[in-house]
Amino acid sequence: MNFAPSEVEIFGAYVPPSLIAVVLGVAAMELTVRVLTPRRLARYLLFPEVVMLSMTVIYTIFISTFVVPA
């Protein structure tokens, strides 16, 4: 049986692993935007705001599945 903590302690505060996954997902999306913007690749997207939101969701799911155990 594989034991995974249901809460993570950060500076004395217990936070759920999903909150950490969401914060890391938003950070990964922000990094992706900062890479795409100087190269002017974001102009090829039809709705950039929706694409950025979708990337946040995809990154969050990926991080919560493989990086942060729930």
PyMOL Python script that loads the backbone (N, CA, C, O; Angstrom):
from pymol import cmd

cmd.read_pdbstr("""\
ATOM      1  N   MET A   1       0.841  -1.167   0.000  1.00  0.00           N
ATOM      2  CA  MET A   1       0.000   0.000   0.000  1.00  0.00           C
ATOM      3  C   MET A   1       0.892   1.239   0.000  1.00  0.00           C
ATOM      4  O   MET A   1       1.848   1.337   0.769  1.00  0.00           O
ATOM      5  N   ASN A   2       0.562   2.166  -0.867  1.00  0.00           N
ATOM      6  CA  ASN A   2       1.353   3.374  -1.027  1.00  0.00           C
ATOM      7  C   ASN A   2       0.728   4.492  -0.204  1.00  0.00           C
ATOM      8  O   ASN A   2      -0.416   4.874  -0.451  1.00  0.00           O
ATOM      9  N   PHE A   3       1.468   5.025   0.776  1.00  0.00           N
ATOM     10  CA  PHE A   3       0.945   6.081   1.631  1.00  0.00           C
ATOM     11  C   PHE A   3       1.273   7.444   1.041  1.00  0.00           C
ATOM     12  O   PHE A   3       2.429   7.736   0.734  1.00  0.00           O
ATOM     13  N   ALA A   4       0.253   8.273   0.885  1.00  0.00           N
ATOM     14  CA  ALA A   4       0.441   9.640   0.426  1.00  0.00           C
ATOM     15  C   ALA A   4      -0.247  10.567   1.420  1.00  0.00           C
ATOM     16  O   ALA A   4      -1.381  10.301   1.819  1.00  0.00           O
ATOM     17  N   PRO A   5       0.407  11.640   1.826  1.00  0.00           N
ATOM     18  CA  PRO A   5      -0.216  12.541   2.797  1.00  0.00           C
ATOM     19  C   PRO A   5      -1.423  13.249   2.197  1.00  0.00           C
ATOM     20  O   PRO A   5      -1.443  13.581   1.012  1.00  0.00           O
ATOM     21  N   SER A   6      -2.428  13.473   3.038  1.00  0.00           N
ATOM     22  CA  SER A   6      -3.606  14.178   2.551  1.00  0.00           C
ATOM     23  C   SER A   6      -3.444  15.685   2.674  1.00  0.00           C
ATOM     24  O   SER A   6      -4.222  16.441   2.091  1.00  0.00           O
ATOM     25  N   GLU A   7      -2.446  16.128   3.426  1.00  0.00           N
ATOM     26  CA  GLU A   7      -2.149  17.547   3.562  1.00  0.00           C
ATOM     27  C   GLU A   7      -0.639  17.749   3.528  1.00  0.00           C
ATOM     28  O   GLU A   7       0.131  16.853   3.875  1.00  0.00           O
ATOM     29  N   VAL A   8      -0.235  18.928   3.109  1.00  0.00           N
ATOM     30  CA  VAL A   8       1.183  19.264   3.038  1.00  0.00           C
ATOM     31  C   VAL A   8       1.422  20.455   3.956  1.00  0.00           C
ATOM     32  O   VAL A   8       0.657  21.419   3.942  1.00  0.00           O
ATOM     33  N   GLU A   9       2.484  20.386   4.752  1.00  0.00           N
ATOM     34  CA  GLU A   9       2.792  21.484   5.658  1.00  0.00           C
ATOM     35  C   GLU A   9       3.761  22.446   4.987  1.00  0.00           C
ATOM     36  O   GLU A   9       4.825  22.048   4.514  1.00  0.00           O
ATOM     37  N   ILE A  10       3.379  23.707   4.956  1.00  0.00           N
ATOM     38  CA  ILE A  10       4.236  24.764   4.414  1.00  0.00           C
ATOM     39  C   ILE A  10       4.296  25.873   5.452  1.00  0.00           C
ATOM     40  O   ILE A  10       3.296  26.547   5.700  1.00  0.00           O
ATOM     41  N   PHE A  11       5.453  26.063   6.053  1.00  0.00           N
ATOM     42  CA  PHE A  11       5.672  27.092   7.079  1.00  0.00           C
ATOM     43  C   PHE A  11       4.652  26.989   8.206  1.00  0.00           C
ATOM     44  O   PHE A  11       4.168  28.012   8.691  1.00  0.00           O
ATOM     45  N   GLY A  12       4.322  25.792   8.624  1.00  0.00           N
ATOM     46  CA  GLY A  12       3.421  25.587   9.740  1.00  0.00           C
ATOM     47  C   GLY A  12       1.949  25.586   9.383  1.00  0.00           C
ATOM     48  O   GLY A  12       1.109  25.364  10.255  1.00  0.00           O
ATOM     49  N   ALA A  13       1.614  25.827   8.125  1.00  0.00           N
ATOM     50  CA  ALA A  13       0.220  25.816   7.692  1.00  0.00           C
ATOM     51  C   ALA A  13      -0.017  24.577   6.838  1.00  0.00           C
ATOM     52  O   ALA A  13       0.792  24.251   5.969  1.00  0.00           O
ATOM     53  N   TYR A  14      -1.111  23.900   7.083  1.00  0.00           N
ATOM     54  CA  TYR A  14      -1.455  22.713   6.315  1.00  0.00           C
ATOM     55  C   TYR A  14      -2.331  23.109   5.135  1.00  0.00           C
ATOM     56  O   TYR A  14      -3.391  23.709   5.312  1.00  0.00           O
ATOM     57  N   VAL A  15      -1.882  22.769   3.935  1.00  0.00           N
ATOM     58  CA  VAL A  15      -2.629  23.092   2.716  1.00  0.00           C
ATOM     59  C   VAL A  15      -2.901  21.799   1.951  1.00  0.00           C
ATOM     60  O   VAL A  15      -2.113  20.856   2.018  1.00  0.00           O
ATOM     61  N   PRO A  16      -4.022  21.758   1.222  1.00  0.00           N
ATOM     62  CA  PRO A  16      -4.311  20.562   0.435  1.00  0.00           C
ATOM     63  C   PRO A  16      -3.376  20.463  -0.774  1.00  0.00           C
ATOM     64  O   PRO A  16      -2.942  21.484  -1.305  1.00  0.00           O
ATOM     65  N   PRO A  17      -3.070  19.254  -1.204  1.00  0.00           N
ATOM     66  CA  PRO A  17      -2.177  19.095  -2.363  1.00  0.00           C
ATOM     67  C   PRO A  17      -2.750  19.705  -3.646  1.00  0.00           C
ATOM     68  O   PRO A  17      -1.996  20.104  -4.533  1.00  0.00           O
ATOM     69  N   SER A  18      -4.072  19.776  -3.745  1.00  0.00           N
ATOM     70  CA  SER A  18      -4.663  20.362  -4.946  1.00  0.00           C
ATOM     71  C   SER A  18      -4.351  21.854  -5.054  1.00  0.00           C
ATOM     72  O   SER A  18      -4.216  22.380  -6.159  1.00  0.00           O
ATOM     73  N   LEU A  19      -4.235  22.537  -3.915  1.00  0.00           N
ATOM     74  CA  LEU A  19      -3.876  23.951  -3.945  1.00  0.00           C
ATOM     75  C   LEU A  19      -2.454  24.131  -4.472  1.00  0.00           C
ATOM     76  O   LEU A  19      -2.186  25.054  -5.242  1.00  0.00           O
ATOM     77  N   ILE A  20      -1.567  23.270  -4.067  1.00  0.00           N
ATOM     78  CA  ILE A  20      -0.188  23.324  -4.570  1.00  0.00           C
ATOM     79  C   ILE A  20      -0.162  23.048  -6.069  1.00  0.00           C
ATOM     80  O   ILE A  20       0.579  23.697  -6.807  1.00  0.00           O
ATOM     81  N   ALA A  21      -0.970  22.083  -6.525  1.00  0.00           N
ATOM     82  CA  ALA A  21      -1.029  21.762  -7.954  1.00  0.00           C
ATOM     83  C   ALA A  21      -1.576  22.934  -8.762  1.00  0.00           C
ATOM     84  O   ALA A  21      -1.095  23.202  -9.863  1.00  0.00           O
ATOM     85  N   VAL A  22      -2.573  23.634  -8.230  1.00  0.00           N
ATOM     86  CA  VAL A  22      -3.133  24.784  -8.941  1.00  0.00           C
ATOM     87  C   VAL A  22      -2.115  25.920  -9.017  1.00  0.00           C
ATOM     88  O   VAL A  22      -1.963  26.549 -10.065  1.00  0.00           O
ATOM     89  N   VAL A  23      -1.425  26.181  -7.926  1.00  0.00           N
ATOM     90  CA  VAL A  23      -0.418  27.248  -7.926  1.00  0.00           C
ATOM     91  C   VAL A  23       0.705  26.920  -8.912  1.00  0.00           C
ATOM     92  O   VAL A  23       1.156  27.793  -9.654  1.00  0.00           O
ATOM     93  N   LEU A  24       1.153  25.673  -8.920  1.00  0.00           N
ATOM     94  CA  LEU A  24       2.198  25.278  -9.873  1.00  0.00           C
ATOM     95  C   LEU A  24       1.684  25.296 -11.306  1.00  0.00           C
ATOM     96  O   LEU A  24       2.444  25.608 -12.222  1.00  0.00           O
ATOM     97  N   GLY A  25       0.411  24.968 -11.522  1.00  0.00           N
ATOM     98  CA  GLY A  25      -0.181  25.031 -12.860  1.00  0.00           C
ATOM     99  C   GLY A  25      -0.255  26.446 -13.387  1.00  0.00           C
ATOM    100  O   GLY A  25       0.026  26.694 -14.560  1.00  0.00           O
ATOM    101  N   VAL A  26      -0.634  27.379 -12.524  1.00  0.00           N
ATOM    102  CA  VAL A  26      -0.670  28.795 -12.923  1.00  0.00           C
ATOM    103  C   VAL A  26       0.744  29.298 -13.201  1.00  0.00           C
ATOM    104  O   VAL A  26       0.956  30.054 -14.149  1.00  0.00           O
ATOM    105  N   ALA A  27       1.704  28.888 -12.391  1.00  0.00           N
ATOM    106  CA  ALA A  27       3.093  29.296 -12.622  1.00  0.00           C
ATOM    107  C   ALA A  27       3.621  28.733 -13.943  1.00  0.00           C
ATOM    108  O   ALA A  27       4.332  29.427 -14.671  1.00  0.00           O
ATOM    109  N   ALA A  28       3.277  27.484 -14.257  1.00  0.00           N
ATOM    110  CA  ALA A  28       3.718  26.887 -15.527  1.00  0.00           C
ATOM    111  C   ALA A  28       3.071  27.592 -16.712  1.00  0.00           C
ATOM    112  O   ALA A  28       3.716  27.792 -17.742  1.00  0.00           O
ATOM    113  N   MET A  29       1.798  27.972 -16.575  1.00  0.00           N
ATOM    114  CA  MET A  29       1.129  28.703 -17.649  1.00  0.00           C
ATOM    115  C   MET A  29       1.770  30.070 -17.837  1.00  0.00           C
ATOM    116  O   MET A  29       1.969  30.511 -18.969  1.00  0.00           O
ATOM    117  N   GLU A  30       2.094  30.738 -16.745  1.00  0.00           N
ATOM    118  CA  GLU A  30       2.732  32.048 -16.836  1.00  0.00           C
ATOM    119  C   GLU A  30       4.106  31.944 -17.504  1.00  0.00           C
ATOM    120  O   GLU A  30       4.484  32.815 -18.288  1.00  0.00           O
ATOM    121  N   LEU A  31       4.840  30.894 -17.197  1.00  0.00           N
ATOM    122  CA  LEU A  31       6.130  30.675 -17.853  1.00  0.00           C
ATOM    123  C   LEU A  31       5.944  30.432 -19.350  1.00  0.00           C
ATOM    124  O   LEU A  31       6.718  30.936 -20.164  1.00  0.00           O
ATOM    125  N   THR A  32       4.931  29.670 -19.708  1.00  0.00           N
ATOM    126  CA  THR A  32       4.650  29.410 -21.117  1.00  0.00           C
ATOM    127  C   THR A  32       4.283  30.695 -21.849  1.00  0.00           C
ATOM    128  O   THR A  32       4.729  30.915 -22.975  1.00  0.00           O
ATOM    129  N   VAL A  33       3.479  31.541 -21.225  1.00  0.00           N
ATOM    130  CA  VAL A  33       3.100  32.817 -21.835  1.00  0.00           C
ATOM    131  C   VAL A  33       4.320  33.704 -22.015  1.00  0.00           C
ATOM    132  O   VAL A  33       4.464  34.370 -23.040  1.00  0.00           O
ATOM    133  N   ARG A  34       5.200  33.712 -21.016  1.00  0.00           N
ATOM    134  CA  ARG A  34       6.405  34.533 -21.122  1.00  0.00           C
ATOM    135  C   ARG A  34       7.355  34.027 -22.204  1.00  0.00           C
ATOM    136  O   ARG A  34       8.167  34.797 -22.717  1.00  0.00           O
ATOM    137  N   VAL A  35       7.267  32.754 -22.554  1.00  0.00           N
ATOM    138  CA  VAL A  35       8.091  32.219 -23.643  1.00  0.00           C
ATOM    139  C   VAL A  35       7.438  32.520 -24.996  1.00  0.00           C
ATOM    140  O   VAL A  35       8.131  32.851 -25.958  1.00  0.00           O
ATOM    141  N   LEU A  36       6.094  32.406 -25.072  1.00  0.00           N
ATOM    142  CA  LEU A  36       5.401  32.613 -26.337  1.00  0.00           C
ATOM    143  C   LEU A  36       5.325  34.080 -26.754  1.00  0.00           C
ATOM    144  O   LEU A  36       5.398  34.387 -27.944  1.00  0.00           O
ATOM    145  N   THR A  37       5.180  34.981 -25.798  1.00  0.00           N
ATOM    146  CA  THR A  37       4.941  36.384 -26.121  1.00  0.00           C
ATOM    147  C   THR A  37       6.113  37.047 -26.846  1.00  0.00           C
ATOM    148  O   THR A  37       5.870  37.698 -27.862  1.00  0.00           O
ATOM    149  N   PRO A  38       7.359  36.930 -26.401  1.00  0.00           N
ATOM    150  CA  PRO A  38       8.443  37.585 -27.150  1.00  0.00           C
ATOM    151  C   PRO A  38       8.638  37.019 -28.558  1.00  0.00           C
ATOM    152  O   PRO A  38       9.135  37.712 -29.446  1.00  0.00           O
ATOM    153  N   ARG A  39       8.255  35.792 -28.754  1.00  0.00           N
ATOM    154  CA  ARG A  39       8.391  35.174 -30.070  1.00  0.00           C
ATOM    155  C   ARG A  39       7.190  35.438 -30.957  1.00  0.00           C
ATOM    156  O   ARG A  39       7.143  34.984 -32.101  1.00  0.00           O
ATOM    157  N   ARG A  40       6.218  36.173 -30.431  1.00  0.00           N
ATOM    158  CA  ARG A  40       4.999  36.567 -31.129  1.00  0.00           C
ATOM    159  C   ARG A  40       4.216  35.367 -31.654  1.00  0.00           C
ATOM    160  O   ARG A  40       3.602  35.436 -32.719  1.00  0.00           O
ATOM    161  N   LEU A  41       4.242  34.269 -30.901  1.00  0.00           N
ATOM    162  CA  LEU A  41       3.494  33.079 -31.297  1.00  0.00           C
ATOM    163  C   LEU A  41       2.052  33.119 -30.786  1.00  0.00           C
ATOM    164  O   LEU A  41       1.200  32.394 -31.300  1.00  0.00           O
ATOM    165  N   ALA A  42       1.771  33.937 -29.802  1.00  0.00           N
ATOM    166  CA  ALA A  42       0.425  34.025 -29.246  1.00  0.00           C
ATOM    167  C   ALA A  42      -0.551  34.672 -30.226  1.00  0.00           C
ATOM    168  O   ALA A  42      -1.762  34.512 -30.076  1.00  0.00           O
ATOM    169  N   ARG A  43      -0.059  35.388 -31.211  1.00  0.00           N
ATOM    170  CA  ARG A  43      -0.963  36.039 -32.157  1.00  0.00           C
ATOM    171  C   ARG A  43      -1.641  35.043 -33.093  1.00  0.00           C
ATOM    172  O   ARG A  43      -2.619  35.390 -33.754  1.00  0.00           O
ATOM    173  N   TYR A  44      -1.140  33.823 -33.158  1.00  0.00           N
ATOM    174  CA  TYR A  44      -1.756  32.805 -34.003  1.00  0.00           C
ATOM    175  C   TYR A  44      -2.906  32.081 -33.319  1.00  0.00           C
ATOM    176  O   TYR A  44      -3.572  31.254 -33.942  1.00  0.00           O
ATOM    177  N   LEU A  45      -3.146  32.373 -32.063  1.00  0.00           N
ATOM    178  CA  LEU A  45      -4.231  31.744 -31.322  1.00  0.00           C
ATOM    179  C   LEU A  45      -5.513  32.533 -31.535  1.00  0.00           C
ATOM    180  O   LEU A  45      -5.496  33.763 -31.570  1.00  0.00           O
ATOM    181  N   LEU A  46      -6.628  31.815 -31.679  1.00  0.00           N
ATOM    182  CA  LEU A  46      -7.896  32.485 -31.944  1.00  0.00           C
ATOM    183  C   LEU A  46      -8.380  33.261 -30.724  1.00  0.00           C
ATOM    184  O   LEU A  46      -8.675  34.452 -30.823  1.00  0.00           O
ATOM    185  N   PHE A  47      -8.463  32.602 -29.590  1.00  0.00           N
ATOM    186  CA  PHE A  47      -8.832  33.241 -28.328  1.00  0.00           C
ATOM    187  C   PHE A  47      -7.725  32.971 -27.314  1.00  0.00           C
ATOM    188  O   PHE A  47      -7.768  31.958 -26.616  1.00  0.00           O
ATOM    189  N   PRO A  48      -6.739  33.854 -27.217  1.00  0.00           N
ATOM    190  CA  PRO A  48      -5.593  33.586 -26.339  1.00  0.00           C
ATOM    191  C   PRO A  48      -5.975  33.403 -24.869  1.00  0.00           C
ATOM    192  O   PRO A  48      -5.354  32.605 -24.166  1.00  0.00           O
ATOM    193  N   GLU A  49      -6.992  34.134 -24.397  1.00  0.00           N
ATOM    194  CA  GLU A  49      -7.388  34.007 -22.991  1.00  0.00           C
ATOM    195  C   GLU A  49      -7.928  32.619 -22.694  1.00  0.00           C
ATOM    196  O   GLU A  49      -7.639  32.046 -21.643  1.00  0.00           O
ATOM    197  N   VAL A  50      -8.712  32.078 -23.617  1.00  0.00           N
ATOM    198  CA  VAL A  50      -9.270  30.735 -23.431  1.00  0.00           C
ATOM    199  C   VAL A  50      -8.163  29.685 -23.519  1.00  0.00           C
ATOM    200  O   VAL A  50      -8.185  28.694 -22.789  1.00  0.00           O
ATOM    201  N   VAL A  51      -7.209  29.900 -24.401  1.00  0.00           N
ATOM    202  CA  VAL A  51      -6.080  28.976 -24.524  1.00  0.00           C
ATOM    203  C   VAL A  51      -5.242  28.991 -23.250  1.00  0.00           C
ATOM    204  O   VAL A  51      -4.793  27.940 -22.793  1.00  0.00           O
ATOM    205  N   MET A  52      -5.030  30.167 -22.676  1.00  0.00           N
ATOM    206  CA  MET A  52      -4.258  30.258 -21.437  1.00  0.00           C
ATOM    207  C   MET A  52      -4.993  29.576 -20.290  1.00  0.00           C
ATOM    208  O   MET A  52      -4.367  28.901 -19.473  1.00  0.00           O
ATOM    209  N   LEU A  53      -6.305  29.741 -20.216  1.00  0.00           N
ATOM    210  CA  LEU A  53      -7.089  29.049 -19.196  1.00  0.00           C
ATOM    211  C   LEU A  53      -7.025  27.539 -19.390  1.00  0.00           C
ATOM    212  O   LEU A  53      -6.914  26.788 -18.421  1.00  0.00           O
ATOM    213  N   SER A  54      -7.097  27.098 -20.640  1.00  0.00           N
ATOM    214  CA  SER A  54      -7.003  25.665 -20.928  1.00  0.00           C
ATOM    215  C   SER A  54      -5.630  25.111 -20.573  1.00  0.00           C
ATOM    216  O   SER A  54      -5.520  23.997 -20.061  1.00  0.00           O
ATOM    217  N   MET A  55      -4.585  25.885 -20.843  1.00  0.00           N
ATOM    218  CA  MET A  55      -3.246  25.444 -20.466  1.00  0.00           C
ATOM    219  C   MET A  55      -3.109  25.339 -18.958  1.00  0.00           C
ATOM    220  O   MET A  55      -2.439  24.436 -18.456  1.00  0.00           O
ATOM    221  N   THR A  56      -3.739  26.257 -18.228  1.00  0.00           N
ATOM    222  CA  THR A  56      -3.701  26.191 -16.765  1.00  0.00           C
ATOM    223  C   THR A  56      -4.349  24.911 -16.278  1.00  0.00           C
ATOM    224  O   THR A  56      -3.816  24.240 -15.394  1.00  0.00           O
ATOM    225  N   VAL A  57      -5.492  24.566 -16.844  1.00  0.00           N
ATOM    226  CA  VAL A  57      -6.193  23.337 -16.452  1.00  0.00           C
ATOM    227  C   VAL A  57      -5.358  22.107 -16.800  1.00  0.00           C
ATOM    228  O   VAL A  57      -5.240  21.189 -15.989  1.00  0.00           O
ATOM    229  N   ILE A  58      -4.785  22.083 -17.986  1.00  0.00           N
ATOM    230  CA  ILE A  58      -3.981  20.934 -18.413  1.00  0.00           C
ATOM    231  C   ILE A  58      -2.742  20.784 -17.523  1.00  0.00           C
ATOM    232  O   ILE A  58      -2.423  19.682 -17.075  1.00  0.00           O
ATOM    233  N   TYR A  59      -2.052  21.895 -17.273  1.00  0.00           N
ATOM    234  CA  TYR A  59      -0.882  21.836 -16.396  1.00  0.00           C
ATOM    235  C   TYR A  59      -1.258  21.398 -14.990  1.00  0.00           C
ATOM    236  O   TYR A  59      -0.535  20.618 -14.371  1.00  0.00           O
ATOM    237  N   THR A  60      -2.382  21.890 -14.479  1.00  0.00           N
ATOM    238  CA  THR A  60      -2.812  21.524 -13.129  1.00  0.00           C
ATOM    239  C   THR A  60      -3.123  20.044 -13.040  1.00  0.00           C
ATOM    240  O   THR A  60      -2.737  19.391 -12.071  1.00  0.00           O
ATOM    241  N   ILE A  61      -3.814  19.503 -14.031  1.00  0.00           N
ATOM    242  CA  ILE A  61      -4.124  18.069 -14.038  1.00  0.00           C
ATOM    243  C   ILE A  61      -2.841  17.249 -14.127  1.00  0.00           C
ATOM    244  O   ILE A  61      -2.679  16.263 -13.408  1.00  0.00           O
ATOM    245  N   PHE A  62      -1.933  17.656 -15.004  1.00  0.00           N
ATOM    246  CA  PHE A  62      -0.668  16.938 -15.146  1.00  0.00           C
ATOM    247  C   PHE A  62       0.130  16.965 -13.850  1.00  0.00           C
ATOM    248  O   PHE A  62       0.654  15.937 -13.420  1.00  0.00           O
ATOM    249  N   ILE A  63       0.225  18.133 -13.228  1.00  0.00           N
ATOM    250  CA  ILE A  63       0.999  18.261 -11.995  1.00  0.00           C
ATOM    251  C   ILE A  63       0.348  17.490 -10.862  1.00  0.00           C
ATOM    252  O   ILE A  63       1.044  16.841 -10.081  1.00  0.00           O
ATOM    253  N   SER A  64      -0.983  17.547 -10.755  1.00  0.00           N
ATOM    254  CA  SER A  64      -1.637  16.835  -9.670  1.00  0.00           C
ATOM    255  C   SER A  64      -1.580  15.325  -9.864  1.00  0.00           C
ATOM    256  O   SER A  64      -1.653  14.575  -8.890  1.00  0.00           O
ATOM    257  N   THR A  65      -1.453  14.876 -11.092  1.00  0.00           N
ATOM    258  CA  THR A  65      -1.367  13.449 -11.357  1.00  0.00           C
ATOM    259  C   THR A  65       0.032  12.895 -11.115  1.00  0.00           C
ATOM    260  O   THR A  65       0.185  11.839 -10.501  1.00  0.00           O
ATOM    261  N   PHE A  66       1.050  13.601 -11.594  1.00  0.00           N
ATOM    262  CA  PHE A  66       2.396  13.039 -11.605  1.00  0.00           C
ATOM    263  C   PHE A  66       3.362  13.655 -10.589  1.00  0.00           C
ATOM    264  O   PHE A  66       4.332  13.001 -10.207  1.00  0.00           O
ATOM    265  N   VAL A  67       3.129  14.877 -10.144  1.00  0.00           N
ATOM    266  CA  VAL A  67       4.107  15.550  -9.292  1.00  0.00           C
ATOM    267  C   VAL A  67       3.658  15.578  -7.833  1.00  0.00           C
ATOM    268  O   VAL A  67       4.401  15.155  -6.947  1.00  0.00           O
ATOM    269  N   VAL A  68       2.455  16.071  -7.584  1.00  0.00           N
ATOM    270  CA  VAL A  68       1.943  16.222  -6.221  1.00  0.00           C
ATOM    271  C   VAL A  68       0.979  15.074  -5.936  1.00  0.00           C
ATOM    272  O   VAL A  68      -0.102  15.023  -6.523  1.00  0.00           O
ATOM    273  N   PRO A  69       1.344  14.162  -5.056  1.00  0.00           N
ATOM    274  CA  PRO A  69       0.424  13.057  -4.757  1.00  0.00           C
ATOM    275  C   PRO A  69      -0.776  13.554  -3.970  1.00  0.00           C
ATOM    276  O   PRO A  69      -0.642  14.359  -3.049  1.00  0.00           O
ATOM    277  N   ALA A  70      -1.940  13.065  -4.344  1.00  0.00           N
ATOM    278  CA  ALA A  70      -3.174  13.492  -3.647  1.00  0.00           C
ATOM    279  C   ALA A  70      -3.536  12.512  -2.557  1.00  0.00           C
ATOM    280  O   ALA A  70      -4.537  12.701  -1.865  1.00  0.00           O
TER     281      ALA A  70
END
""", "prot")
cmd.dss("prot")
cmd.show_as("cartoon", "prot")
cmd.util.cbc("prot")
cmd.orient("prot")
